[in-house]
Amino acid sequence: MADPHRPIPLSVWATAQQHPRVQRIDRYTPESVAHPAKMLPALARHIIATFTEPGELILDPMCGIGTSCVEAAHLGRHALGIEYEPRWATIARANAALATRQNADGTIRILTADARRLPAIAPSDIAGKVALVLTSPPYGKATHGQVQADRTRGVHKRDYHYGHGTGNLARHDLHGLLAGFTDILTGAAALLHLDGLIAIAARPYRQDGELVDLPGAILDLATHAGLLRADRAVALLTGLRGTRLVPRTTFFALHNTRTARDAGTPLHAVAHEDVLLLRRQDGSDPDGRAT
């Protein structure tokens, strides 16, 4: 396991020094771009490299196109990804195969399954061996998607749905999302090594004009999953050039911000994601002291 005495790193992470498209060049199939809310590869790499060691096991119970798994394999870790939607699971397997062809040192397993049924659906050989659970829940569909523009049709939005199945948490209201995510965290926590961590990337978003504090809500539900807060960090979604911020804001995030301001709401474009670091209540704190 990673050294429990190692100091917690800086709480602001520069994970968008390169544009997301540049971060994904060569490591991900062209079909991967269709997923509406892909984790930044640099963010996944930073978390995995900081909190795990080569040879350890990473679990992403909502893996999408497999970003966390691919980055883990390239860092010499092993990864298990679980994805509810067959479309994204197929793409995740293609990305895993690409990582293998590129001689990644780690291995990747992708399951098409409902992570709310963890740990029952997980391979029996990983119980108590997961060093890091790294994931991001579906949220804020108004900020996601791809943009296509032409002179005749104008601006057209595409690829902003996670999936169409009614069981997909992305199609639930906030209450349903949090209930399902509690089930996922409870199951994932049962697979953790005693000193393992759970890292969740999330951000506040607006729905029908109301601000939804998703990171705060996740911290509240963590206790119901047998988890305690270990730390909280900020992953920048903007680049840094000296003292200047380089925006990486999507078209629709900017559009939503402008629309809200025109309506009198002093909205700002989101420039970071919260990263919540959680540990089991029966685990060790960041200084290595047993609880």
TAUR-V484089 format. One line per field, one symbol per residue. ss: DSSP state (@ for helix, = for strand, . for the rest). burial: I if it has 24 or more other ideal C-beta (glycine too) atoms within 12 Angstrom, else O. Layout:
ss=???
burial=???
This chain:
ss=...........==......@@@@@.....@@@@@......@@@@@@@@@@@.....====......@@@@@@@@...======..@@@@@@@@@@@@@@@@......=====..@@@......@@@...======.....@@@..=====...=====..........@@@..@@@@@@@@@@@@@@@@@@===========..===..===.@@@@@@@@@@@@.==========..===..===....@@@@@@@@@@@@.........=========...=.....=.
burial=IIOIOOOIOOOOIIIIIOOIOOIIOOIIIOOIIIIIIIIIIIIIIIIIIIIIIOOIIIIIIIIIIIIIIIIIIIIIIIIIIIIIIOIIIOIIIIIIOIIOOOOIOIIIIIIIIIIIOIIOIIOOOIOOIIIIIIIIIIIIIIIIIIOOOOOOOOOOOOIIOIIOOOOIIIOIOIOOIIOIIIIIIIIIIIIIIIIIIIIIIIIIIIOOOOOIOIIOIIIOIIOOIOIIIIIIIIIIIIIOOOOOOOOIIIIIIOOIIOOOOOOOOOIOIIIIIIIIIIIIOOIIIIOOOOO
